[in-house]
Amino acid sequence: MFILARKLLFWFSLVYIYLINTITLAQPVLVYHRCQNKENFTINSTHQTNLGATLSALPTTNSGLGFFNFSAGEGNNTVNSIALCRGDVNPDACSNCLNESIVNLRRLCPNQKEAIAGYDICLLQYSNNDLLVYPQEKDYFVQFNPRIATDINGFNAALRPLMDELRGTAAAGSPLLKFATGNRTSPGFSRIYGLVQCAPYLTEEQCSECLEDQVSRIGLHDNGKMGGKIVLPTCNFRFEIYPFFNQSALAIPSPPVRPPSSSSSPPPGTNTKISTSYKLEGSSSMIDNGLDLRVNYRLFLKKK
């Protein structure tokens, strides 16, 4: 019996390792891309050479927490590039997503000087203009679940405080990572899960403002919708009624977070759990790959 138990444990361990590796190396999902047609470059030009050099070097510039930044060239032939991985993916999944986005975006936008691609776990952008600025031109991607809560007011009353708390936590993050996840439940509702992230070069005030501007759109695009996301190059958020991020997190040091004001305290009967900046040992791409999610969502791009 003891030998049988050890054999079963051994095989379960192998299955677990296989599943973790499969999740980690799962193919990233392209959610949207945009080719800006303001300026194009010609084949075999100096700009094309600089673009190739920039994107080849970009994956080597990891800040250590999933932010990449590299530039090459001068004048109108300058190429600036940035990439940001979602804060809950491990380095291998991040690298895989970035490499995939570089190959695909050059194929999708073959001669545009400015382009952006958003995947489920990373974002890539390059341009001949400065990208480390705020605010940028506010082209944003919107995706919402068509399911509507039976009690819209009650759902929003639980959702908005969660997103506000996550916004404050992410904005107070370090210069390397501004990211937070959490969940919240109120009487009569299932648990709501939320994720917010800012580009780490933003200040605390800029990050908070960027997220506030996007979270305020909840009542415009998805009033009562039980899931959704808005993505900009500078910040993004997502919420669902199921776990969509990896909750097996290894905490990393983060700066002290100021205690929330009394106005942001959870109301009686509400349970809130907030996770601060962290890196994970696994990717959540297996959760995002649900076919029903991609088919049932409405996808569209908006420009402010």
N, C-alpha and C positions, 0 to 999 in steps of 0.2 A: 504493500500500500504506500509506504514511504517513497519507494522508487518511482511508482506511478505518479505520485504527487509532484515529485521533482521533475519528471518528464513533462507533465502538463504545464508546470510553471515555466520550463525552458521554452516550450512551443508558444505559449502565450507571450513570452518576452520577445520572441522572434517576430510574431505577428504585430506586436506593438511597435517595434523598431521599424518594421516595414511600413506601417501606416504613417508613422511620424515622418519618415523619409518621403513617402508619397505626398503627404500634405505639404511638406516644406518645399518640394520641387515641383508642385503643381504649376501648370502653365498659367501665367497671369492673364487676366481677362481685359481686353481693350474695351473701355466704356465709351469714350468719345475721343475725337481728335479735331483739330482746327488748323487749316492751312491759311495763313494770312496772305492775301494777294496784293498787298500794298507795294511790295518790291520783290522782284525775282532776280535770280542770278543765272548766268550762262554756264553751260557745261565747260569744264576744264578751266574755269576762271579762278582768280586768286581767292574769291569768296568761297567757292566750292572746296578748295584746298584747305582753307581755314576752318570750314565747317567740319570736314573730315578729321582734322587734327584736334579740334575742340571736343568732338564727341568721342574720339578715341581715348582722350585723356580724362574725360569726365568721370568714368567709373573709378578712377584711382584717387579721387579727391574726397572720399567719404569722410565727413567730419567725425565719424565714429558712431553717430546716431542717425544715420540715414539721410543726411543732407549733402548734396554735391554741388560744386560750383567751379566753372572753369571758363576762361576767355582766351581768344587768340585773334591776332590781326590788328590792323589800325584803320582809323577813319571809317569810311562806308563799308569797308571789308571786314570790320570787326565782327566776330561771332561770340556772343555771350550765351552761356548755357547754365541751367540749374536743373536739379532733380530732387525730389523729396519722396521718400518712402513712408508709408503709413507707420505710425509709431509702434505698432504691435506685431511687426514681422521681423524675423531674424535676418542676419546679414546675408545668408545664402539666398533666401527668397527675395530680399531687396535687390541683390546683385542680378539675379535672374530676371526680375521685372525690368530693371533699368536697361540691361542688355537687349531684352526683347523690344522695349520701347524705342531704343535708338535705331534698331534695324527697321522696325515697322514705320516709324515716323519719316525716315528718309525715303522709304518706298511710297508712302502715302502723300508726301509733300516733296516731290523730287527736285523742285527748283525754287521753292519759296525761302526767303531769308528769315521768315518768322513762322514758327509752328509750335503747336502744343499737343500733347497726347496724355490722356488720363486713363490709367488702369485701375483695377480694383484695389491695388496695394501700392501704387507709385504714380508719380506724375513727372513728365519731362517737358521742358520748354527751352527753346533757343530763339535768339533774335539778334539783329544788329543794333538794337537799342538796349539800354541798361535795364537789367531785370531785377537788380537788388534795390528796388525803389518801392515806395508806398505812397499813395495808392497806384496800382497799375490800371490800365484800361479794363473796365469791369465786364469782361465777357465771362459768363458763368454757366456752368452745366447744372441742370436740374433733373432729378429723377425721383418719382414718388410712387408709392404703392396705391393702387386704386381703391383698396379697402377703406371704408370709412367707419370710425367708431360710432357706436350706437348713441353714446353721450358725448357729443363733440366738446361741449364746454368743460365737462369733467376730465376728458382726455387731455385737453390743452392745459387745464389747471395743473395736471401732473407733469406734462411734458416741458412746459416753459421753465419752471424752476430748476428742473434737472439740467437743461441746456445752459441756463444762466450760471449754475454752479460749476459746470464743466468749463465754461468760458473763462471764469475767473481763475480756475486751477491751471488751465493751459497757458493763459496769458502770463501767469506768474512763474512759468517754467524757466529753464536755463537758456542761455544763448545758443545751446546746441539742440534743444528739444523742447517744443511747446505742444504738449499732447496730453489728453486726458480722456478717460472712459469712465462710465458709471451706469448705474441703474436705479430705478425709482418705482415705487408702487404706491397706489392709493386705494382706499376701500372701493371695491367694485370693479377694479381694473387689473388686468394682468401686468406683469412687470414691463417697464419700458427701458430699453437699453440705448445709450447714447455715446457718441464719439465725436470729439472736436480736435482740430489740429491747426496750427499756424506755421508758416515758414519761420524758421528760427531766427532769421535776421530781423524780424519785426520787433519793435519795442513792446513792452507790456501794454502800453496804451494802444498802439497800433493793432496788436493782436486782438485785444478786447473789442476795439471798434470794428474791425473786420468781421469778427464772428457775430457781434451784435447786429450789424447791418444785414447779415445773411439769415440769422435766426429770426429776425423780425419779419422775414418773408414767409414764415410758416403760415401765417394767417392769409397770405395772398395766394399762394400756390397750392397749399395742401391742408386747408382748414379741416381738421378732423381725420386726415389721412393717417393710417397706422404704420407709416414708415416712409422714409425719404432721405434725400441727400442734396446738398448744394455744394459745388466745388468751384473754387477760384484758385489761381496759382498761389495766392497769398494765404488762403485759409479755406477750411472746409468743415462740414459737419454731416453727421448721419444719425438717424434714430430708427429703431425697429422695436417690435414687440417680441423678439426672440434674440438670443445671443448671436451676434455676427462677428465679434472679435474674440481673439484668444484670451481667456481669462486666467490662464496658467502663467502668470507674469512673474518675472524676477525683478524685484524693485531695485532701482538705481538711485544714488543720491540726488536729491533735487533741493532747490533753495526753499527756505521756509515760506509757507503760504500764509498770507494774512488771514485771520479768522473772518468768516463772512459776517456781514452786518445783520442786524436783527431782521431787516426786511427780506433777506434771502434765506432765512431759516425755514426748514421744512415745516409745513403745517401739521397740527396734531393728526395722528393716525397715518402719517406718511413715513415710509422707510426709504432712505436714500443711501446709496453706496457709491462713493467716488474713488476712482483710481487715478493717481497722479502719473507723471511721466515715467515710462518704463520701457524696457526691451523684453521681448519674449523669446522663448525657446522654440516656438512653433508658429506656423503661419495659419491664418484663419481663412485661407482661400477656399478650403473645402466647403465652408459654410456659404461663401459668396457664390459658389458655382451652381447653386440650385437653379435648374432650368426654369422653374415656375417663376422665380424672382425676375429673371431677365425678360421673360415673355410678358408677364403681367404688368410690368412697370411702364409708365409713360415716360419717354425720353425726349427732352427738347433742350435747346440752347437759348439762353436769353442774353440780351445785351442791355445794360442799364443806360 
